[in-house]
Amino acid sequence: DLRASVPLAAMGLCDVEPGQGDLDLANARLIAPGDPAHSVLLARMQRRDGKGMPPLATRRIDEASAAAVQAWIEGIAACP
């Protein structure tokens, strides 16, 4: 649940191993605290192949949203 109103601890994503593939990221996590390069959530946002998200109706990466998520991940010091 990635709604802005949901606390990070309740999202169930922080420091969690991905269950749908790691996109060839070493030590991948759904959200790797402070480490966007190992965060599958951001990696999927930055792709437009069959492994990207959103999966349908988009051909361009939403750069502004990806930058916001990257900054958010960088600001997570540790999982709650």
mmJSON file of the N, C-alpha and C atoms, coordinates in Angstrom:
{"data_MODEL":{"atom_site":{
"group_PDB":["ATOM","ATOM","ATOM","ATOM","ATOM","ATOM","ATOM","ATOM","ATOM","ATOM","ATOM","ATOM","ATOM","ATOM","ATOM","ATOM","ATOM","ATOM","ATOM","ATOM","ATOM","ATOM","ATOM","ATOM","ATOM","ATOM","ATOM","ATOM","ATOM","ATOM","ATOM","ATOM","ATOM","ATOM","ATOM","ATOM","ATOM","ATOM","ATOM","ATOM","ATOM","ATOM","ATOM","ATOM","ATOM","ATOM","ATOM","ATOM","ATOM","ATOM","ATOM","ATOM","ATOM","ATOM","ATOM","ATOM","ATOM","ATOM","ATOM","ATOM","ATOM","ATOM","ATOM","ATOM","ATOM","ATOM","ATOM","ATOM","ATOM","ATOM","ATOM","ATOM","ATOM","ATOM","ATOM","ATOM","ATOM","ATOM","ATOM","ATOM","ATOM","ATOM","ATOM","ATOM","ATOM","ATOM","ATOM","ATOM","ATOM","ATOM","ATOM","ATOM","ATOM","ATOM","ATOM","ATOM","ATOM","ATOM","ATOM","ATOM","ATOM","ATOM","ATOM","ATOM","ATOM","ATOM","ATOM","ATOM","ATOM","ATOM","ATOM","ATOM","ATOM","ATOM","ATOM","ATOM","ATOM","ATOM","ATOM","ATOM","ATOM","ATOM","ATOM","ATOM","ATOM","ATOM","ATOM","ATOM","ATOM","ATOM","ATOM","ATOM","ATOM","ATOM","ATOM","ATOM","ATOM","ATOM","ATOM","ATOM","ATOM","ATOM","ATOM","ATOM","ATOM","ATOM","ATOM","ATOM","ATOM","ATOM","ATOM","ATOM","ATOM","ATOM","ATOM","ATOM","ATOM","ATOM","ATOM","ATOM","ATOM","ATOM","ATOM","ATOM","ATOM","ATOM","ATOM","ATOM","ATOM","ATOM","ATOM","ATOM","ATOM","ATOM","ATOM","ATOM","ATOM","ATOM","ATOM","ATOM","ATOM","ATOM","ATOM","ATOM","ATOM","ATOM","ATOM","ATOM","ATOM","ATOM","ATOM","ATOM","ATOM","ATOM","ATOM","ATOM","ATOM","ATOM","ATOM","ATOM","ATOM","ATOM","ATOM","ATOM","ATOM","ATOM","ATOM","ATOM","ATOM","ATOM","ATOM","ATOM","ATOM","ATOM","ATOM","ATOM","ATOM","ATOM","ATOM","ATOM","ATOM","ATOM","ATOM","ATOM","ATOM","ATOM","ATOM","ATOM","ATOM","ATOM","ATOM","ATOM","ATOM","ATOM","ATOM","ATOM","ATOM","ATOM","ATOM","ATOM"],
"id":[1,2,3,4,5,6,7,8,9,10,11,12,13,14,15,16,17,18,19,20,21,22,23,24,25,26,27,28,29,30,31,32,33,34,35,36,37,38,39,40,41,42,43,44,45,46,47,48,49,50,51,52,53,54,55,56,57,58,59,60,61,62,63,64,65,66,67,68,69,70,71,72,73,74,75,76,77,78,79,80,81,82,83,84,85,86,87,88,89,90,91,92,93,94,95,96,97,98,99,100,101,102,103,104,105,106,107,108,109,110,111,112,113,114,115,116,117,118,119,120,121,122,123,124,125,126,127,128,129,130,131,132,133,134,135,136,137,138,139,140,141,142,143,144,145,146,147,148,149,150,151,152,153,154,155,156,157,158,159,160,161,162,163,164,165,166,167,168,169,170,171,172,173,174,175,176,177,178,179,180,181,182,183,184,185,186,187,188,189,190,191,192,193,194,195,196,197,198,199,200,201,202,203,204,205,206,207,208,209,210,211,212,213,214,215,216,217,218,219,220,221,222,223,224,225,226,227,228,229,230,231,232,233,234,235,236,237,238,239,240],
"type_symbol":["N","C","C","N","C","C","N","C","C","N","C","C","N","C","C","N","C","C","N","C","C","N","C","C","N","C","C","N","C","C","N","C","C","N","C","C","N","C","C","N","C","C","N","C","C","N","C","C","N","C","C","N","C","C","N","C","C","N","C","C","N","C","C","N","C","C","N","C","C","N","C","C","N","C","C","N","C","C","N","C","C","N","C","C","N","C","C","N","C","C","N","C","C","N","C","C","N","C","C","N","C","C","N","C","C","N","C","C","N","C","C","N","C","C","N","C","C","N","C","C","N","C","C","N","C","C","N","C","C","N","C","C","N","C","C","N","C","C","N","C","C","N","C","C","N","C","C","N","C","C","N","C","C","N","C","C","N","C","C","N","C","C","N","C","C","N","C","C","N","C","C","N","C","C","N","C","C","N","C","C","N","C","C","N","C","C","N","C","C","N","C","C","N","C","C","N","C","C","N","C","C","N","C","C","N","C","C","N","C","C","N","C","C","N","C","C","N","C","C","N","C","C","N","C","C","N","C","C","N","C","C","N","C","C","N","C","C","N","C","C"],
"label_atom_id":["N","CA","C","N","CA","C","N","CA","C","N","CA","C","N","CA","C","N","CA","C","N","CA","C","N","CA","C","N","CA","C","N","CA","C","N","CA","C","N","CA","C","N","CA","C","N","CA","C","N","CA","C","N","CA","C","N","CA","C","N","CA","C","N","CA","C","N","CA","C","N","CA","C","N","CA","C","N","CA","C","N","CA","C","N","CA","C","N","CA","C","N","CA","C","N","CA","C","N","CA","C","N","CA","C","N","CA","C","N","CA","C","N","CA","C","N","CA","C","N","CA","C","N","CA","C","N","CA","C","N","CA","C","N","CA","C","N","CA","C","N","CA","C","N","CA","C","N","CA","C","N","CA","C","N","CA","C","N","CA","C","N","CA","C","N","CA","C","N","CA","C","N","CA","C","N","CA","C","N","CA","C","N","CA","C","N","CA","C","N","CA","C","N","CA","C","N","CA","C","N","CA","C","N","CA","C","N","CA","C","N","CA","C","N","CA","C","N","CA","C","N","CA","C","N","CA","C","N","CA","C","N","CA","C","N","CA","C","N","CA","C","N","CA","C","N","CA","C","N","CA","C","N","CA","C","N","CA","C","N","CA","C","N","CA","C","N","CA","C","N","CA","C","N","CA","C","N","CA","C"],
"label_alt_id":[null,null,null,null,null,null,null,null,null,null,null,null,null,null,null,null,null,null,null,null,null,null,null,null,null,null,null,null,null,null,null,null,null,null,null,null,null,null,null,null,null,null,null,null,null,null,null,null,null,null,null,null,null,null,null,null,null,null,null,null,null,null,null,null,null,null,null,null,null,null,null,null,null,null,null,null,null,null,null,null,null,null,null,null,null,null,null,null,null,null,null,null,null,null,null,null,null,null,null,null,null,null,null,null,null,null,null,null,null,null,null,null,null,null,null,null,null,null,null,null,null,null,null,null,null,null,null,null,null,null,null,null,null,null,null,null,null,null,null,null,null,null,null,null,null,null,null,null,null,null,null,null,null,null,null,null,null,null,null,null,null,null,null,null,null,null,null,null,null,null,null,null,null,null,null,null,null,null,null,null,null,null,null,null,null,null,null,null,null,null,null,null,null,null,null,null,null,null,null,null,null,null,null,null,null,null,null,null,null,null,null,null,null,null,null,null,null,null,null,null,null,null,null,null,null,null,null,null,null,null,null,null,null,null,null,null,null,null,null,null],
"label_comp_id":["ASP","ASP","ASP","LEU","LEU","LEU","ARG","ARG","ARG","ALA","ALA","ALA","SER","SER","SER","VAL","VAL","VAL","PRO","PRO","PRO","LEU","LEU","LEU","ALA","ALA","ALA","ALA","ALA","ALA","MET","MET","MET","GLY","GLY","GLY","LEU","LEU","LEU","CYS","CYS","CYS","ASP","ASP","ASP","VAL","VAL","VAL","GLU","GLU","GLU","PRO","PRO","PRO","GLY","GLY","GLY","GLN","GLN","GLN","GLY","GLY","GLY","ASP","ASP","ASP","LEU","LEU","LEU","ASP","ASP","ASP","LEU","LEU","LEU","ALA","ALA","ALA","ASN","ASN","ASN","ALA","ALA","ALA","ARG","ARG","ARG","LEU","LEU","LEU","ILE","ILE","ILE","ALA","ALA","ALA","PRO","PRO","PRO","GLY","GLY","GLY","ASP","ASP","ASP","PRO","PRO","PRO","ALA","ALA","ALA","HIS","HIS","HIS","SER","SER","SER","VAL","VAL","VAL","LEU","LEU","LEU","LEU","LEU","LEU","ALA","ALA","ALA","ARG","ARG","ARG","MET","MET","MET","GLN","GLN","GLN","ARG","ARG","ARG","ARG","ARG","ARG","ASP","ASP","ASP","GLY","GLY","GLY","LYS","LYS","LYS","GLY","GLY","GLY","MET","MET","MET","PRO","PRO","PRO","PRO","PRO","PRO","LEU","LEU","LEU","ALA","ALA","ALA","THR","THR","THR","ARG","ARG","ARG","ARG","ARG","ARG","ILE","ILE","ILE","ASP","ASP","ASP","GLU","GLU","GLU","ALA","ALA","ALA","SER","SER","SER","ALA","ALA","ALA","ALA","ALA","ALA","ALA","ALA","ALA","VAL","VAL","VAL","GLN","GLN","GLN","ALA","ALA","ALA","TRP","TRP","TRP","ILE","ILE","ILE","GLU","GLU","GLU","GLY","GLY","GLY","ILE","ILE","ILE","ALA","ALA","ALA","ALA","ALA","ALA","CYS","CYS","CYS","PRO","PRO","PRO"],
"label_asym_id":["A","A","A","A","A","A","A","A","A","A","A","A","A","A","A","A","A","A","A","A","A","A","A","A","A","A","A","A","A","A","A","A","A","A","A","A","A","A","A","A","A","A","A","A","A","A","A","A","A","A","A","A","A","A","A","A","A","A","A","A","A","A","A","A","A","A","A","A","A","A","A","A","A","A","A","A","A","A","A","A","A","A","A","A","A","A","A","A","A","A","A","A","A","A","A","A","A","A","A","A","A","A","A","A","A","A","A","A","A","A","A","A","A","A","A","A","A","A","A","A","A","A","A","A","A","A","A","A","A","A","A","A","A","A","A","A","A","A","A","A","A","A","A","A","A","A","A","A","A","A","A","A","A","A","A","A","A","A","A","A","A","A","A","A","A","A","A","A","A","A","A","A","A","A","A","A","A","A","A","A","A","A","A","A","A","A","A","A","A","A","A","A","A","A","A","A","A","A","A","A","A","A","A","A","A","A","A","A","A","A","A","A","A","A","A","A","A","A","A","A","A","A","A","A","A","A","A","A","A","A","A","A","A","A","A","A","A","A","A","A"],
"label_entity_id":["1","1","1","1","1","1","1","1","1","1","1","1","1","1","1","1","1","1","1","1","1","1","1","1","1","1","1","1","1","1","1","1","1","1","1","1","1","1","1","1","1","1","1","1","1","1","1","1","1","1","1","1","1","1","1","1","1","1","1","1","1","1","1","1","1","1","1","1","1","1","1","1","1","1","1","1","1","1","1","1","1","1","1","1","1","1","1","1","1","1","1","1","1","1","1","1","1","1","1","1","1","1","1","1","1","1","1","1","1","1","1","1","1","1","1","1","1","1","1","1","1","1","1","1","1","1","1","1","1","1","1","1","1","1","1","1","1","1","1","1","1","1","1","1","1","1","1","1","1","1","1","1","1","1","1","1","1","1","1","1","1","1","1","1","1","1","1","1","1","1","1","1","1","1","1","1","1","1","1","1","1","1","1","1","1","1","1","1","1","1","1","1","1","1","1","1","1","1","1","1","1","1","1","1","1","1","1","1","1","1","1","1","1","1","1","1","1","1","1","1","1","1","1","1","1","1","1","1","1","1","1","1","1","1","1","1","1","1","1","1"],
"label_seq_id":[1,1,1,2,2,2,3,3,3,4,4,4,5,5,5,6,6,6,7,7,7,8,8,8,9,9,9,10,10,10,11,11,11,12,12,12,13,13,13,14,14,14,15,15,15,16,16,16,17,17,17,18,18,18,19,19,19,20,20,20,21,21,21,22,22,22,23,23,23,24,24,24,25,25,25,26,26,26,27,27,27,28,28,28,29,29,29,30,30,30,31,31,31,32,32,32,33,33,33,34,34,34,35,35,35,36,36,36,37,37,37,38,38,38,39,39,39,40,40,40,41,41,41,42,42,42,43,43,43,44,44,44,45,45,45,46,46,46,47,47,47,48,48,48,49,49,49,50,50,50,51,51,51,52,52,52,53,53,53,54,54,54,55,55,55,56,56,56,57,57,57,58,58,58,59,59,59,60,60,60,61,61,61,62,62,62,63,63,63,64,64,64,65,65,65,66,66,66,67,67,67,68,68,68,69,69,69,70,70,70,71,71,71,72,72,72,73,73,73,74,74,74,75,75,75,76,76,76,77,77,77,78,78,78,79,79,79,80,80,80],
"pdbx_PDB_ins_code":[null,null,null,null,null,null,null,null,null,null,null,null,null,null,null,null,null,null,null,null,null,null,null,null,null,null,null,null,null,null,null,null,null,null,null,null,null,null,null,null,null,null,null,null,null,null,null,null,null,null,null,null,null,null,null,null,null,null,null,null,null,null,null,null,null,null,null,null,null,null,null,null,null,null,null,null,null,null,null,null,null,null,null,null,null,null,null,null,null,null,null,null,null,null,null,null,null,null,null,null,null,null,null,null,null,null,null,null,null,null,null,null,null,null,null,null,null,null,null,null,null,null,null,null,null,null,null,null,null,null,null,null,null,null,null,null,null,null,null,null,null,null,null,null,null,null,null,null,null,null,null,null,null,null,null,null,null,null,null,null,null,null,null,null,null,null,null,null,null,null,null,null,null,null,null,null,null,null,null,null,null,null,null,null,null,null,null,null,null,null,null,null,null,null,null,null,null,null,null,null,null,null,null,null,null,null,null,null,null,null,null,null,null,null,null,null,null,null,null,null,null,null,null,null,null,null,null,null,null,null,null,null,null,null,null,null,null,null,null,null],
"Cartn_x":[0.856,0.0,0.897,0.961,1.863,1.168,-0.032,-0.705,0.096,0.1,0.863,0.406,-0.825,-1.356,-0.935,-0.318,0.073,1.502,1.719,3.077,3.986,5.253,6.213,6.177,6.055,6.034,4.855,3.759,2.563,2.553,3.492,3.519,3.963,4.776,5.259,6.258,7.019,7.946,9.396,9.622,10.963,11.848,12.97,13.961,13.377,12.4,11.747,12.283,12.661,13.119,11.963,12.231,11.162,10.68,9.386,8.803,8.527,8.666,8.366,9.593,10.764,11.999,12.787,14.108,14.983,15.545,15.13,15.585,17.108,17.742,19.201,19.912,19.232,19.857,20.465,21.727,22.37,21.754,21.479,20.908,19.648,18.817,17.608,16.615,15.951,14.857,13.744,12.508,11.423,11.744,12.07,12.625,13.856,15.022,16.266,16.513,16.394,16.495,17.795,17.648,18.792,19.537,19.023,19.766,18.868,18.59,17.717,18.246,19.562,20.148,19.797,19.361,18.989,17.499,16.73,15.291,14.499,13.838,13.078,11.929,11.313,10.225,10.682,11.805,12.317,12.762,13.426,13.886,12.713,11.595,10.415,9.834,9.887,9.39,10.244,11.508,12.44,12.567,11.688,11.712,10.453,10.551,9.375,9.237,9.901,9.722,8.623,8.492,7.452,7.61,8.729,8.968,8.798,8.432,8.261,6.884,6.748,5.437,5.236,4.062,2.892,3.065,2.469,2.707,1.972,0.92,0.102,-0.044,-0.348,-0.739,0.333,1.577,2.645,3.846,4.41,5.613,6.784,6.498,7.545,7.67,8.884,9.137,8.677,7.981,7.576,8.775,9.61,10.869,10.647,9.637,9.382,8.992,8.133,7.719,8.878,9.664,10.817,11.814,12.032,12.948,12.415,11.107,10.508,10.655,10.422,10.56,12.027,12.94,14.364,14.761,14.333,14.651,14.044,12.829,12.168,12.981,13.401,14.186,15.516,16.163,17.432,17.264,16.093,15.835,15.446,15.267,14.917,16.213,16.448,17.685,17.659,16.506,16.343,14.861,14.568,13.169,12.612,11.364,10.737,10.443],
"Cartn_y":[-1.175,0.0,1.232,1.918,3.063,4.411,4.434,5.728,6.607,7.911,8.866,8.875,8.499,8.52,7.298,6.312,5.08,5.228,4.993,5.065,4.009,4.327,3.405,2.037,1.991,0.714,-0.159,0.453,-0.299,-0.691,-0.173,-0.475,-1.902,-2.465,-3.828,-3.931,-2.873,-2.844,-2.603,-2.005,-1.564,-2.747,-2.883,-3.94,-5.338,-5.433,-6.705,-7.212,-8.49,-9.078,-9.123,-8.811,-8.819,-10.238,-10.38,-11.678,-11.887,-10.841,-10.928,-10.641,-10.943,-10.738,-9.551,-9.68,-8.637,-7.704,-7.888,-7.05,-7.021,-8.103,-8.235,-7.211,-6.729,-5.827,-6.678,-6.474,-7.2,-6.76,-7.713,-7.425,-6.567,-6.882,-6.094,-6.168,-5.063,-4.948,-4.178,-4.383,-3.584,-2.111,-1.747,-0.431,-0.686,-0.331,-0.452,0.893,0.957,2.247,2.98,4.219,5.046,4.636,3.65,3.077,2.852,3.906,3.76,2.781,2.618,1.734,0.266,-0.085,-1.465,-1.602,-0.592,-0.566,-0.919,-2.062,-2.538,-1.586,-0.984,-0.039,1.038,1.666,2.713,2.135,0.998,0.382,0.089,-0.368,-0.631,0.661,1.732,3.024,3.555,3.168,3.687,2.79,1.813,0.894,1.042,0.7,0.699,-0.637,-1.663,-2.992,-3.716,-4.984,-5.744,-5.832,-5.363,-5.414,-4.056,-3.059,-1.719,-1.516,-0.425,-0.064,1.433,1.847,1.003,0.167,-1.014,-1.933,-1.586,-0.819,-0.546,0.951,1.286,2.647,3.694,3.31,4.299,3.892,4.86,4.607,5.453,6.388,7.28,7.151,7.272,7.269,8.605,8.574,9.795,10.241,11.075,11.483,12.206,13.066,13.825,12.888,11.93,10.98,10.082,9.628,8.788,9.561,10.833,11.656,11.84,12.014,12.17,10.889,9.744,8.464,8.213,8.556,8.396,9.23,10.473,11.345,10.797,10.267,9.681,8.497,7.603,6.433,6.872,7.859,8.362,8.904,9.423,9.996,8.994,7.735,6.705,6.194,6.552,6.145,4.664,4.192,2.795,2.465,1.203,0.782,0.895,1.337,1.437,0.058],
"Cartn_z":[0.0,0.0,0.0,-1.101,-1.245,-1.132,-0.59,-0.427,0.525,0.243,1.053,2.508,2.758,4.124,4.949,4.312,4.999,5.532,6.822,7.371,6.734,6.601,5.993,6.664,7.965,8.69,8.278,7.863,7.483,6.009,5.23,3.796,3.504,4.366,4.146,3.006,2.752,1.626,2.02,3.156,3.535,3.925,3.229,3.446,3.234,2.341,2.023,0.683,0.631,-0.628,-1.618,-2.884,-3.881,-4.177,-4.328,-4.63,-6.111,-6.905,-8.335,-9.191,-8.697,-9.445,-8.924,-9.019,-8.476,-9.541,-10.8,-11.919,-12.024,-11.599,-11.621,-10.742,-9.722,-8.75,-7.639,-7.348,-6.253,-4.934,-4.06,-2.738,-2.85,-3.825,-4.092,-2.943,-2.724,-1.767,-2.45,-2.014,-2.583,-2.381,-1.146,-0.837,0.021,-0.502,0.257,0.934,2.256,2.941,2.622,2.135,1.806,0.555,-0.18,-1.3,-2.521,-3.276,-4.439,-5.485,-5.584,-6.592,-6.365,-5.168,-4.862,-4.54,-4.91,-4.628,-5.882,-5.847,-6.997,-7.34,-6.351,-6.613,-7.597,-7.341,-8.219,-9.558,-9.538,-10.788,-11.716,-11.172,-12.009,-12.574,-11.805,-12.295,-13.446,-13.477,-14.469,-15.694,-15.829,-16.976,-17.802,-19.068,-19.931,-20.639,-20.161,-20.733,-19.961,-20.125,-19.451,-17.942,-17.416,-15.977,-15.311,-16.079,-15.536,-14.931,-14.204,-13.686,-13.853,-14.147,-14.358,-15.621,-15.644,-16.752,-18.043,-17.967,-19.151,-19.387,-20.619,-21.006,-20.742,-20.856,-20.698,-21.543,-22.199,-22.993,-22.53,-21.644,-21.158,-19.647,-19.188,-17.746,-17.184,-16.088,-15.391,-14.553,-15.152,-14.522,-13.195,-13.135,-11.903,-10.762,-11.048,-10.011,-9.595,-10.561,-10.24,-9.378,-9.683,-8.881,-7.465,-7.334,-6.004,-5.19,-5.815,-5.111,-4.766,-5.67,-5.378,-4.166,-4.128,-2.985,-1.696,-1.793,-0.62,-0.099,-1.002,-0.596,0.017,-0.597,-0.063,1.356,1.662,2.975,4.046,3.676,4.663,5.289,6.528,7.209,7.586,8.005,8.416,8.378,8.285,8.295,9.706,9.795,11.127,11.701],
"occupancy":[1.0,1.0,1.0,1.0,1.0,1.0,1.0,1.0,1.0,1.0,1.0,1.0,1.0,1.0,1.0,1.0,1.0,1.0,1.0,1.0,1.0,1.0,1.0,1.0,1.0,1.0,1.0,1.0,1.0,1.0,1.0,1.0,1.0,1.0,1.0,1.0,1.0,1.0,1.0,1.0,1.0,1.0,1.0,1.0,1.0,1.0,1.0,1.0,1.0,1.0,1.0,1.0,1.0,1.0,1.0,1.0,1.0,1.0,1.0,1.0,1.0,1.0,1.0,1.0,1.0,1.0,1.0,1.0,1.0,1.0,1.0,1.0,1.0,1.0,1.0,1.0,1.0,1.0,1.0,1.0,1.0,1.0,1.0,1.0,1.0,1.0,1.0,1.0,1.0,1.0,1.0,1.0,1.0,1.0,1.0,1.0,1.0,1.0,1.0,1.0,1.0,1.0,1.0,1.0,1.0,1.0,1.0,1.0,1.0,1.0,1.0,1.0,1.0,1.0,1.0,1.0,1.0,1.0,1.0,1.0,1.0,1.0,1.0,1.0,1.0,1.0,1.0,1.0,1.0,1.0,1.0,1.0,1.0,1.0,1.0,1.0,1.0,1.0,1.0,1.0,1.0,1.0,1.0,1.0,1.0,1.0,1.0,1.0,1.0,1.0,1.0,1.0,1.0,1.0,1.0,1.0,1.0,1.0,1.0,1.0,1.0,1.0,1.0,1.0,1.0,1.0,1.0,1.0,1.0,1.0,1.0,1.0,1.0,1.0,1.0,1.0,1.0,1.0,1.0,1.0,1.0,1.0,1.0,1.0,1.0,1.0,1.0,1.0,1.0,1.0,1.0,1.0,1.0,1.0,1.0,1.0,1.0,1.0,1.0,1.0,1.0,1.0,1.0,1.0,1.0,1.0,1.0,1.0,1.0,1.0,1.0,1.0,1.0,1.0,1.0,1.0,1.0,1.0,1.0,1.0,1.0,1.0,1.0,1.0,1.0,1.0,1.0,1.0,1.0,1.0,1.0,1.0,1.0,1.0,1.0,1.0,1.0,1.0,1.0,1.0],
"B_iso_or_equiv":[0.0,0.0,0.0,0.0,0.0,0.0,0.0,0.0,0.0,0.0,0.0,0.0,0.0,0.0,0.0,0.0,0.0,0.0,0.0,0.0,0.0,0.0,0.0,0.0,0.0,0.0,0.0,0.0,0.0,0.0,0.0,0.0,0.0,0.0,0.0,0.0,0.0,0.0,0.0,0.0,0.0,0.0,0.0,0.0,0.0,0.0,0.0,0.0,0.0,0.0,0.0,0.0,0.0,0.0,0.0,0.0,0.0,0.0,0.0,0.0,0.0,0.0,0.0,0.0,0.0,0.0,0.0,0.0,0.0,0.0,0.0,0.0,0.0,0.0,0.0,0.0,0.0,0.0,0.0,0.0,0.0,0.0,0.0,0.0,0.0,0.0,0.0,0.0,0.0,0.0,0.0,0.0,0.0,0.0,0.0,0.0,0.0,0.0,0.0,0.0,0.0,0.0,0.0,0.0,0.0,0.0,0.0,0.0,0.0,0.0,0.0,0.0,0.0,0.0,0.0,0.0,0.0,0.0,0.0,0.0,0.0,0.0,0.0,0.0,0.0,0.0,0.0,0.0,0.0,0.0,0.0,0.0,0.0,0.0,0.0,0.0,0.0,0.0,0.0,0.0,0.0,0.0,0.0,0.0,0.0,0.0,0.0,0.0,0.0,0.0,0.0,0.0,0.0,0.0,0.0,0.0,0.0,0.0,0.0,0.0,0.0,0.0,0.0,0.0,0.0,0.0,0.0,0.0,0.0,0.0,0.0,0.0,0.0,0.0,0.0,0.0,0.0,0.0,0.0,0.0,0.0,0.0,0.0,0.0,0.0,0.0,0.0,0.0,0.0,0.0,0.0,0.0,0.0,0.0,0.0,0.0,0.0,0.0,0.0,0.0,0.0,0.0,0.0,0.0,0.0,0.0,0.0,0.0,0.0,0.0,0.0,0.0,0.0,0.0,0.0,0.0,0.0,0.0,0.0,0.0,0.0,0.0,0.0,0.0,0.0,0.0,0.0,0.0,0.0,0.0,0.0,0.0,0.0,0.0,0.0,0.0,0.0,0.0,0.0,0.0],
"pdbx_formal_charge":[null,null,null,null,null,null,null,null,null,null,null,null,null,null,null,null,null,null,null,null,null,null,null,null,null,null,null,null,null,null,null,null,null,null,null,null,null,null,null,null,null,null,null,null,null,null,null,null,null,null,null,null,null,null,null,null,null,null,null,null,null,null,null,null,null,null,null,null,null,null,null,null,null,null,null,null,null,null,null,null,null,null,null,null,null,null,null,null,null,null,null,null,null,null,null,null,null,null,null,null,null,null,null,null,null,null,null,null,null,null,null,null,null,null,null,null,null,null,null,null,null,null,null,null,null,null,null,null,null,null,null,null,null,null,null,null,null,null,null,null,null,null,null,null,null,null,null,null,null,null,null,null,null,null,null,null,null,null,null,null,null,null,null,null,null,null,null,null,null,null,null,null,null,null,null,null,null,null,null,null,null,null,null,null,null,null,null,null,null,null,null,null,null,null,null,null,null,null,null,null,null,null,null,null,null,null,null,null,null,null,null,null,null,null,null,null,null,null,null,null,null,null,null,null,null,null,null,null,null,null,null,null,null,null,null,null,null,null,null,null],
"auth_seq_id":[1,1,1,2,2,2,3,3,3,4,4,4,5,5,5,6,6,6,7,7,7,8,8,8,9,9,9,10,10,10,11,11,11,12,12,12,13,13,13,14,14,14,15,15,15,16,16,16,17,17,17,18,18,18,19,19,19,20,20,20,21,21,21,22,22,22,23,23,23,24,24,24,25,25,25,26,26,26,27,27,27,28,28,28,29,29,29,30,30,30,31,31,31,32,32,32,33,33,33,34,34,34,35,35,35,36,36,36,37,37,37,38,38,38,39,39,39,40,40,40,41,41,41,42,42,42,43,43,43,44,44,44,45,45,45,46,46,46,47,47,47,48,48,48,49,49,49,50,50,50,51,51,51,52,52,52,53,53,53,54,54,54,55,55,55,56,56,56,57,57,57,58,58,58,59,59,59,60,60,60,61,61,61,62,62,62,63,63,63,64,64,64,65,65,65,66,66,66,67,67,67,68,68,68,69,69,69,70,70,70,71,71,71,72,72,72,73,73,73,74,74,74,75,75,75,76,76,76,77,77,77,78,78,78,79,79,79,80,80,80],
"auth_comp_id":["ASP","ASP","ASP","LEU","LEU","LEU","ARG","ARG","ARG","ALA","ALA","ALA","SER","SER","SER","VAL","VAL","VAL","PRO","PRO","PRO","LEU","LEU","LEU","ALA","ALA","ALA","ALA","ALA","ALA","MET","MET","MET","GLY","GLY","GLY","LEU","LEU","LEU","CYS","CYS","CYS","ASP","ASP","ASP","VAL","VAL","VAL","GLU","GLU","GLU","PRO","PRO","PRO","GLY","GLY","GLY","GLN","GLN","GLN","GLY","GLY","GLY","ASP","ASP","ASP","LEU","LEU","LEU","ASP","ASP","ASP","LEU","LEU","LEU","ALA","ALA","ALA","ASN","ASN","ASN","ALA","ALA","ALA","ARG","ARG","ARG","LEU","LEU","LEU","ILE","ILE","ILE","ALA","ALA","ALA","PRO","PRO","PRO","GLY","GLY","GLY","ASP","ASP","ASP","PRO","PRO","PRO","ALA","ALA","ALA","HIS","HIS","HIS","SER","SER","SER","VAL","VAL","VAL","LEU","LEU","LEU","LEU","LEU","LEU","ALA","ALA","ALA","ARG","ARG","ARG","MET","MET","MET","GLN","GLN","GLN","ARG","ARG","ARG","ARG","ARG","ARG","ASP","ASP","ASP","GLY","GLY","GLY","LYS","LYS","LYS","GLY","GLY","GLY","MET","MET","MET","PRO","PRO","PRO","PRO","PRO","PRO","LEU","LEU","LEU","ALA","ALA","ALA","THR","THR","THR","ARG","ARG","ARG","ARG","ARG","ARG","ILE","ILE","ILE","ASP","ASP","ASP","GLU","GLU","GLU","ALA","ALA","ALA","SER","SER","SER","ALA","ALA","ALA","ALA","ALA","ALA","ALA","ALA","ALA","VAL","VAL","VAL","GLN","GLN","GLN","ALA","ALA","ALA","TRP","TRP","TRP","ILE","ILE","ILE","GLU","GLU","GLU","GLY","GLY","GLY","ILE","ILE","ILE","ALA","ALA","ALA","ALA","ALA","ALA","CYS","CYS","CYS","PRO","PRO","PRO"],
"auth_asym_id":["A","A","A","A","A","A","A","A","A","A","A","A","A","A","A","A","A","A","A","A","A","A","A","A","A","A","A","A","A","A","A","A","A","A","A","A","A","A","A","A","A","A","A","A","A","A","A","A","A","A","A","A","A","A","A","A","A","A","A","A","A","A","A","A","A","A","A","A","A","A","A","A","A","A","A","A","A","A","A","A","A","A","A","A","A","A","A","A","A","A","A","A","A","A","A","A","A","A","A","A","A","A","A","A","A","A","A","A","A","A","A","A","A","A","A","A","A","A","A","A","A","A","A","A","A","A","A","A","A","A","A","A","A","A","A","A","A","A","A","A","A","A","A","A","A","A","A","A","A","A","A","A","A","A","A","A","A","A","A","A","A","A","A","A","A","A","A","A","A","A","A","A","A","A","A","A","A","A","A","A","A","A","A","A","A","A","A","A","A","A","A","A","A","A","A","A","A","A","A","A","A","A","A","A","A","A","A","A","A","A","A","A","A","A","A","A","A","A","A","A","A","A","A","A","A","A","A","A","A","A","A","A","A","A","A","A","A","A","A","A"],
"auth_atom_id":["N","CA","C","N","CA","C","N","CA","C","N","CA","C","N","CA","C","N","CA","C","N","CA","C","N","CA","C","N","CA","C","N","CA","C","N","CA","C","N","CA","C","N","CA","C","N","CA","C","N","CA","C","N","CA","C","N","CA","C","N","CA","C","N","CA","C","N","CA","C","N","CA","C","N","CA","C","N","CA","C","N","CA","C","N","CA","C","N","CA","C","N","CA","C","N","CA","C","N","CA","C","N","CA","C","N","CA","C","N","CA","C","N","CA","C","N","CA","C","N","CA","C","N","CA","C","N","CA","C","N","CA","C","N","CA","C","N","CA","C","N","CA","C","N","CA","C","N","CA","C","N","CA","C","N","CA","C","N","CA","C","N","CA","C","N","CA","C","N","CA","C","N","CA","C","N","CA","C","N","CA","C","N","CA","C","N","CA","C","N","CA","C","N","CA","C","N","CA","C","N","CA","C","N","CA","C","N","CA","C","N","CA","C","N","CA","C","N","CA","C","N","CA","C","N","CA","C","N","CA","C","N","CA","C","N","CA","C","N","CA","C","N","CA","C","N","CA","C","N","CA","C","N","CA","C","N","CA","C","N","CA","C","N","CA","C","N","CA","C","N","CA","C","N","CA","C","N","CA","C"],
"pdbx_PDB_model_num":[1,1,1,1,1,1,1,1,1,1,1,1,1,1,1,1,1,1,1,1,1,1,1,1,1,1,1,1,1,1,1,1,1,1,1,1,1,1,1,1,1,1,1,1,1,1,1,1,1,1,1,1,1,1,1,1,1,1,1,1,1,1,1,1,1,1,1,1,1,1,1,1,1,1,1,1,1,1,1,1,1,1,1,1,1,1,1,1,1,1,1,1,1,1,1,1,1,1,1,1,1,1,1,1,1,1,1,1,1,1,1,1,1,1,1,1,1,1,1,1,1,1,1,1,1,1,1,1,1,1,1,1,1,1,1,1,1,1,1,1,1,1,1,1,1,1,1,1,1,1,1,1,1,1,1,1,1,1,1,1,1,1,1,1,1,1,1,1,1,1,1,1,1,1,1,1,1,1,1,1,1,1,1,1,1,1,1,1,1,1,1,1,1,1,1,1,1,1,1,1,1,1,1,1,1,1,1,1,1,1,1,1,1,1,1,1,1,1,1,1,1,1,1,1,1,1,1,1,1,1,1,1,1,1,1,1,1,1,1,1]
}}}
